[in-house]
Structure formats: C-alpha cells, structure tokens
Amino acid sequence: MFAEAAARALTTVRQVMPARLRLRIDARQITAVERPGAAANPEVDPEVIVALSAAVRAREVLRFDYVGAFPPRRAERHHLITWGGRWYLVAWDLDRADWRTFRADRIPPRTPTGPRFTPRDLPGGSWPRGSRACALGRFDADIEVVGPTELADAFSRLSRRYAAAAH
C-alpha cells in the first residue's frame, strides 16, 4: 500500500517538473536490495550516481579509473544497484571479457563516455531471475529466497554448478 502511494506521489511530482529535471530523473534505473544490520558505508558523490545512471540508460561504454586498480577500465554498464547501503555498478568489463561488479564509491568516471553498445544478456537468463541470483551470489553474505519461484530455481541451478566446480 505504501509503495502504491509513493508511486502516485512520484508521478504527480514528475508531471510538474521542468523537462530537463524530468529527463535526469527518468535516466535513473536503480535496484535497491536492503541488508539488515549493514555497517556505515562510504559516501558516493551524487554526481557519480547521476553520471552512471545516465550512461546506463544511454547504453554508452564507461571509461573510468577504478580506485586501487590499474589500468583504467572500460565497461558496458548494465545496471546500477544499491545493496546494504552501498552503490554498485554491474557491467561487462571490455578488457577482461567478463562480468564485473564495481563499487560506485571507487569510480571517478571519465568524460566523454565511449560509444554506444547493444546490451548483453546477463549470465543465467534475464534480470531479475538468473541474472539477479548471479549478482547476489558475488556478495559474501547469506541469502534467503522468499520469492519468486524462478529466483529459487536460479539459485538451485547455480548451487549445482558451484558444487560441481568444487569437486
């Protein structure tokens, strides 16, 4: 019920916004996953979140220096998520040819962004089923699936693959 009221309020506010602000709001595609008892996390510059969100929506390759890593990175951004109070970018790392999760507080984006790209399918199927199971599996935390069934099935498939890899 609260979610419906919040959605109606957002729709009303969005209708009276100037067009340039409405475009900035519409550019955000964010998934929030709460983790009870999470410790305080580093602050992320709001402009970094705006830049990442805009690039995700525009499907542009992101060039950035990743704090603590060298050389600079190039990635096709797929999704911006917040989990346990921390912001993450799920992206295809072009230089490593693999999916990666980057902490947003460690990403100072470079401008301009790179060329546009066609989004890749996340491993394990479409978001939010197999792809969300893969993304959540990267975090060192216990997971309890309360639904949907497709997500539980995705975790079952992953657990069989991981168990086979361990032997």
N, C-alpha and C positions, 0 to 999 in steps of 0.2 A: 504494500500500500504506500509506504514511504517513497519507494522507487518511482511509482507512477506519479505521485505528486511532484517529485523532483524533476521528472521528465517534462511534465506540463509547465512547471515554472521556467525551466531552461528554454523551452520552446517559446514562451511568452517573451522572455528577455532577449532571445536571439532575434525575434521579429522586429524589435525596436533598435537594435544595434546598427551603427553605421556599417556599410558594406565591407570596408577594409577590416574592421574588427570581426565581423561575421566570418570572413574568409580565414582569419587566423584561428578562430575557434573551430571552424569546420576542418582545419588541417590537422587537428589532434585526433589520433587514433591510438587510444591507450587502453590497456587492460590492467586492472588492479587485482592483485592477489594478496590478501592480508595474511600475515603470520603473527599469531598471538605471542606476546612477550618479546617482540623484537627489540634489540638494543638500539640506541640512538645511532643514526646513520649520517654520513657526510652530506652536507648541503650540495645541491646541484644548482648551478646558475640557471634561472628561469629562461634566459635567452638560449641556453644549450638545449633545453627541452623544446622550445619553440622551433629551433633550427632542425633538430632531429625529427620532430613531428611533421614539419613542412616537407622535409626530404623523403620521409616515409610515404607521405601522401603523393608527392610528385614522382616517386619511383626514380630518384636520382642517386647515382653512386656517391657515397660519402667518402671524402678523403679526410683523415684525421690523424693526429698524433695521439697514441694511446699511452697515457702516463705509466711509466715503468716498463715500457716495451719499445723496441726499435726494430725495424724502421717504421716510418709512417704507414698507416693501414689504409686499404681501400675496401669498402664493403657495400653490398647491396642490402639496404635496410629493409627488413620485413615487418617488424613490429616493435613498438615501444611498450614496455610493461613496467609496472611497479610491483615489487614483491617485498614484503617485510619492511616497508618504508624506504626502500632503495630503488632507484630507476635503472632499468636495463634496456639495452638495445639487442634484439635478436636479428642477426644478419648473416648473409653469405659472405665470408671473407674471400675476396678475389685472389689474394696472394697465396692463401693456404688451401684454396679449393675445398672449403668445408664450412659447416655451420658453426657460428660462434655466438656467445652471449657476452656483450661488453657492458661494463658498469658506466653509466652516463656521467658520474662524477669524475671519471678518468678520461673523458672525451672532450678535448677542445677542437671543435670542427674547423676545417679549413674552408675558405671560400675562394673561388666559387666551387659549387659542388660539381661532380662529374656528370657524365652523360646519363640519359635515361636508360632504364633496363626493363625487361619483362620479368615480373616476379617469378621466382622458383617455387615449386611446391615444397613445403616443409617435409622432412622425413617422417614417415609413419602416417601420411594422409593429410587431410585438410585441417586447418585450425578450426575449432578448438580441440578436436578429439586426439588423434595420434600425435599431432604436432605439439599440443599442449602437454601431453604426457612426456614427450621428449624434452621439452623446455623445462618442465618442473623436475625431471629426473636429473638435471645438471646441478641442482642445488643440494647441498649436504644437509638435508632435513627429512624427517619422517613425513609421509604423505598418507592421508586417509581420503579415499574417494567416496563421496556421498552421492554422486550422480554426475552426469547421466551414465547410463549403462555402457555407452560407447567409450567413455573415458576409462571405465574399469576394464573393459575389453582391451583397450590400447595398453594399459599398464600390464595386463596379463601377457600380452604378446611380447612386450619389452622385457618382462621378467624372464620369460623363457629364453629369449635371445641372450640376455646378460648371463644367465645361468650356464648356457651352452658355451659362451665365450670364456667363462671362468674355468672350465674343465679343459 
